[in-house]
């Protein structure tokens, strides 16, 4: 992955133990997705989607019967 004006240029493949390492445009590092671009960029779209998926799952289990205090805890 590259960060500079030549981020779209192709690079040589890196080979370790006769296995090439794939070039990617958005690797995950410490739970954050980095994006290849001219400047340093992070993407939180995947984290945001996982958060809302979890919240919707909790609300689906609790339903409309629980009070607001229970939902917020």
N, C-alpha and C positions, 0 to 999 in steps of 0.2 A: 504494500500500500504506500502511496506517495502523497505528500502535501507540498505542492509548489505549482508553478505555472506549467510544468510538464507532467501533470498527474495522469493525463490520458495516454502518454507514451508507453509503448510496450517495453518491458524489461526482460532481462535474461531470467530463465528459470533457475531457482536455487535447488540443488540436489543434496539431500542428506541420506546416507545409507542407501544409495541408488533409488531413492524415491523422491520425485519432484514435489516441492511445496507449491501449492496453488496460490496465484495472486487473486486477491479479493478487493472489492470496493468498499465493503463495510464490515470490518472484523469486530468482534465483541471483546472488550477488555474491561474487567472488573464490573460487569453488568451494564456497561455503557457501550453503545454501538458507535464507533468512529467512522466517519465518512471521508472518502477520498475526494479532495477538492483543492482549489487554489489556496484556501486558508483552512486552518484547523476547524473542524466541525464535528459536533456530536449529535446523535439522533436519539431522542427519547420516545419515539413513537411506539416502539415495541414495549417498553416499560409501561407507558401510559395504557396501552391496550390490555396488558396483563392485569394492571390495577383495576380497570373498569370491569374486566371479566370476573375478577375475584369479588368485587363489590356487588355486581349483578347476581352472582351465585349466592352470596349471603342474603341479599334481599329476596331472592327466589325461594330460599329455604324458610326464612322468617315469615314472609307474606305480609299481608296488611293487618294482621292481628296484633302485632307487637307495637308497643308505644314508641315514640320518637327517642326517648332516653335509651331504650334497649338497642335500637338501630344504630345510634351514635356511639355506643360503647363497643 
